[in-house]
């Protein structure tokens, strides 16, 4: 389907200071109830799709809907039900979609066509949502339509789960006693593909907008209390809002201060910001006293003090990593099956294609993905000169990964892939860097679930080896591309921007906290950026 087909425009309400009331009801949104092979409550299931209950790829609960798309005719691929809404109330309709091949994409329907899923995100769950405001007491259609894209072979499976509304919101009171932020948004030719949201530190959406008209300038406002937020803008087609199809742009302001701005991106762009007290953040007192000497420090002075704290760890040697994996790299977080947790093939929201038995499936030789797991230097060892200790055995940057996928990654930089030449079973990609990365060349992109893990490993390396990392730049072509030859910033500007974005978009998980403690017990030092994520932006 060509870019721009189905250009329907439904203007969304600007979301300001909101209060919550009752919600509309999606019947059987979790697809847990089936009658005679059909999901209860879903009144329209078109002839171009076939539905069945599925228990292997599930976002929540016990079952999800397995949707097999068998036609490229967009008029016969609807999955809908009728929902009653009340005048003046707003409803956040949301669902989760799981693509297996990338030849179709799903489009949310809420009394009209809304945002698309990203078909390039394979073998992982992604959310599509839309804020709908009812103009009258009525019944509307809510659901999905499936569209073919390049690569559709006439038969493709998509999984759908967790179709829900959230609580309704009522119009805001006039005036704002807290912080007013203004979004000036100019859309490109396809304004309906653009949406945005502001989330707070708990990742709760506090303001949003969508369903815009093309080539139009909007001025949206939000009233926010003091705190930490992230502004995110999305383009459902994946080509940003400038410059191939019009000259769109956005600026988020607080008074005369620009908080975020941009135009050229792909599927999304996120900018963290803080409202209220802008004084330098003081690191919290650590109960163990491990970071006590960092009190009051920011910038590279903080980084150097962290170096002094974590340097001189007790290297256990490269062979000891196998035993570290055996004890501290088991899957107790996703499938909870005690297999080795491999970041290049693990599917956080579904059944893994391969399972590795600890010790038994160590590499070894490999011919394809799934043969064995090995020791991946996420910060390639060639960048620091080869098998040199203590870097070569420092478990803070060495992860269990599929041997074959590890070989594909080689010593290429991490980055956002624009055009993939290889994709692993969980969606990790090797290919040409995205144009938004400000770096041209081959990069390797792990899945979103682990991007923050790798970013914090890189910030650890920049800190732990502050005394020597400034001399590593020219060791290889790719170390030269990522490192800038200094001991303070360490990374090129493009890499800093990407790593900070990955760090912010994938917060520290319990998996990382547990691994950090295990690494401390193994070699006697910690990754400060797992213990104190705020250190990242205090330094970089």
Secondary structure in CASP SS format (residue, H / E / C, confidence):
PFRMAT SS
TARGET T0000
AUTHOR 0000-0000-0000
METHOD secondary structure of the structure
MODEL  1
X C 1.00
X C 1.00
X C 1.00
X C 1.00
X C 1.00
X C 1.00
X C 1.00
X C 1.00
X C 1.00
X C 1.00
X C 1.00
X C 1.00
X C 1.00
X C 1.00
X C 1.00
X C 1.00
X C 1.00
X C 1.00
X E 1.00
X E 1.00
X C 1.00
X C 1.00
X C 1.00
X C 1.00
X C 1.00
X C 1.00
X C 1.00
X C 1.00
X C 1.00
X C 1.00
X C 1.00
X C 1.00
X C 1.00
X E 1.00
X E 1.00
X C 1.00
X C 1.00
X E 1.00
X E 1.00
X C 1.00
X C 1.00
X C 1.00
X C 1.00
X E 1.00
X E 1.00
X C 1.00
X C 1.00
X C 1.00
X E 1.00
X E 1.00
X E 1.00
X E 1.00
X E 1.00
X E 1.00
X C 1.00
X C 1.00
X C 1.00
X C 1.00
X C 1.00
X C 1.00
X C 1.00
X C 1.00
X C 1.00
X E 1.00
X E 1.00
X E 1.00
X E 1.00
X E 1.00
X E 1.00
X C 1.00
X C 1.00
X C 1.00
X C 1.00
X H 1.00
X H 1.00
X H 1.00
X C 1.00
X E 1.00
X E 1.00
X E 1.00
X E 1.00
X E 1.00
X E 1.00
X E 1.00
X E 1.00
X C 1.00
X C 1.00
X C 1.00
X C 1.00
X E 1.00
X E 1.00
X E 1.00
X E 1.00
X E 1.00
X E 1.00
X E 1.00
X E 1.00
X E 1.00
X E 1.00
X C 1.00
X C 1.00
X C 1.00
X C 1.00
X E 1.00
X E 1.00
X E 1.00
X E 1.00
X E 1.00
X E 1.00
X E 1.00
X C 1.00
X C 1.00
X E 1.00
X E 1.00
X E 1.00
X E 1.00
X C 1.00
X C 1.00
X C 1.00
X C 1.00
X C 1.00
X E 1.00
X C 1.00
X C 1.00
X E 1.00
X E 1.00
X E 1.00
X E 1.00
X E 1.00
X E 1.00
X E 1.00
X E 1.00
X E 1.00
X C 1.00
X C 1.00
X C 1.00
X C 1.00
X E 1.00
X E 1.00
X E 1.00
X E 1.00
X E 1.00
X E 1.00
X E 1.00
X E 1.00
X E 1.00
X E 1.00
X E 1.00
X C 1.00
X C 1.00
X C 1.00
X C 1.00
X C 1.00
X C 1.00
X C 1.00
X E 1.00
X E 1.00
X E 1.00
X E 1.00
X E 1.00
X E 1.00
X E 1.00
X E 1.00
X E 1.00
X E 1.00
X C 1.00
X C 1.00
X C 1.00
X E 1.00
X E 1.00
X C 1.00
X C 1.00
X C 1.00
X C 1.00
X C 1.00
X C 1.00
X C 1.00
X C 1.00
X E 1.00
X E 1.00
X E 1.00
X E 1.00
X E 1.00
X E 1.00
X E 1.00
X E 1.00
X C 1.00
X C 1.00
X C 1.00
X C 1.00
X H 1.00
X H 1.00
X H 1.00
X E 1.00
X E 1.00
X E 1.00
X E 1.00
X E 1.00
X E 1.00
X E 1.00
X C 1.00
X C 1.00
X C 1.00
X C 1.00
X E 1.00
X E 1.00
X E 1.00
X E 1.00
X E 1.00
X C 1.00
X C 1.00
X C 1.00
X C 1.00
X C 1.00
X C 1.00
X C 1.00
X E 1.00
X E 1.00
X E 1.00
X E 1.00
X E 1.00
X E 1.00
X E 1.00
X E 1.00
X C 1.00
X C 1.00
X E 1.00
X E 1.00
X E 1.00
X E 1.00
X E 1.00
X E 1.00
X E 1.00
X E 1.00
X E 1.00
X C 1.00
X C 1.00
X C 1.00
X C 1.00
X C 1.00
X C 1.00
X E 1.00
X E 1.00
X C 1.00
X C 1.00
X E 1.00
X E 1.00
X C 1.00
X E 1.00
X E 1.00
X E 1.00
X E 1.00
X E 1.00
X E 1.00
X C 1.00
X C 1.00
X E 1.00
X E 1.00
X E 1.00
X E 1.00
X E 1.00
X E 1.00
X C 1.00
X C 1.00
X C 1.00
X C 1.00
X C 1.00
X E 1.00
X E 1.00
X E 1.00
X E 1.00
X E 1.00
X E 1.00
X E 1.00
X E 1.00
X C 1.00
X C 1.00
X C 1.00
X C 1.00
X C 1.00
X C 1.00
X C 1.00
X C 1.00
X C 1.00
X C 1.00
X C 1.00
X C 1.00
X C 1.00
X C 1.00
X C 1.00
X C 1.00
X H 1.00
X H 1.00
X H 1.00
X C 1.00
X C 1.00
X C 1.00
X C 1.00
X H 1.00
X H 1.00
X H 1.00
X H 1.00
X H 1.00
X H 1.00
X H 1.00
X H 1.00
X H 1.00
X H 1.00
X H 1.00
X H 1.00
X C 1.00
X C 1.00
X C 1.00
X C 1.00
X C 1.00
X C 1.00
X C 1.00
X C 1.00
X C 1.00
X H 1.00
X H 1.00
X H 1.00
X H 1.00
X H 1.00
X H 1.00
X H 1.00
X H 1.00
X H 1.00
X C 1.00
X E 1.00
X C 1.00
X C 1.00
X C 1.00
X C 1.00
X C 1.00
X C 1.00
X C 1.00
X C 1.00
X C 1.00
X E 1.00
X C 1.00
X C 1.00
X C 1.00
X C 1.00
X C 1.00
X C 1.00
X C 1.00
X C 1.00
X C 1.00
X C 1.00
X C 1.00
X C 1.00
X C 1.00
X C 1.00
X C 1.00
X C 1.00
X C 1.00
X C 1.00
X C 1.00
X C 1.00
X C 1.00
X E 1.00
X C 1.00
X C 1.00
X C 1.00
X C 1.00
X C 1.00
X C 1.00
X C 1.00
X C 1.00
X C 1.00
X C 1.00
X E 1.00
X E 1.00
X E 1.00
X E 1.00
X E 1.00
X C 1.00
X C 1.00
X C 1.00
X H 1.00
X H 1.00
X H 1.00
X H 1.00
X C 1.00
X C 1.00
X C 1.00
X C 1.00
X C 1.00
X C 1.00
X H 1.00
X H 1.00
X H 1.00
X C 1.00
X C 1.00
X C 1.00
X C 1.00
X E 1.00
X E 1.00
X E 1.00
X E 1.00
X E 1.00
X H 1.00
X H 1.00
X H 1.00
X H 1.00
X H 1.00
X H 1.00
X H 1.00
X C 1.00
X C 1.00
X C 1.00
X E 1.00
X E 1.00
X C 1.00
X C 1.00
X E 1.00
X E 1.00
X E 1.00
X E 1.00
X E 1.00
X E 1.00
X E 1.00
X C 1.00
X C 1.00
X C 1.00
X C 1.00
X C 1.00
X E 1.00
X E 1.00
X E 1.00
X E 1.00
X E 1.00
X C 1.00
X H 1.00
X H 1.00
X H 1.00
X C 1.00
X C 1.00
X C 1.00
X C 1.00
X E 1.00
X E 1.00
X E 1.00
X E 1.00
X C 1.00
X C 1.00
X H 1.00
X H 1.00
X H 1.00
X H 1.00
X H 1.00
X H 1.00
X H 1.00
X H 1.00
X H 1.00
X H 1.00
X H 1.00
X H 1.00
X H 1.00
X H 1.00
X H 1.00
X H 1.00
X H 1.00
X C 1.00
X C 1.00
X C 1.00
X C 1.00
X H 1.00
X H 1.00
X H 1.00
X C 1.00
X H 1.00
X H 1.00
X H 1.00
X C 1.00
X H 1.00
X H 1.00
X H 1.00
X H 1.00
X H 1.00
X H 1.00
X E 1.00
X C 1.00
X C 1.00
X C 1.00
X C 1.00
X C 1.00
X C 1.00
X C 1.00
X E 1.00
X C 1.00
X H 1.00
X H 1.00
X H 1.00
X H 1.00
X H 1.00
X H 1.00
X H 1.00
X H 1.00
X H 1.00
X H 1.00
X H 1.00
X H 1.00
X H 1.00
X C 1.00
X C 1.00
X C 1.00
X C 1.00
X H 1.00
X H 1.00
X H 1.00
X H 1.00
X H 1.00
X H 1.00
X H 1.00
X H 1.00
X H 1.00
X H 1.00
X H 1.00
X H 1.00
X H 1.00
X H 1.00
X C 1.00
X C 1.00
X C 1.00
X C 1.00
X H 1.00
X H 1.00
X H 1.00
X H 1.00
X C 1.00
X C 1.00
X C 1.00
X H 1.00
X H 1.00
X H 1.00
X H 1.00
X H 1.00
X C 1.00
END
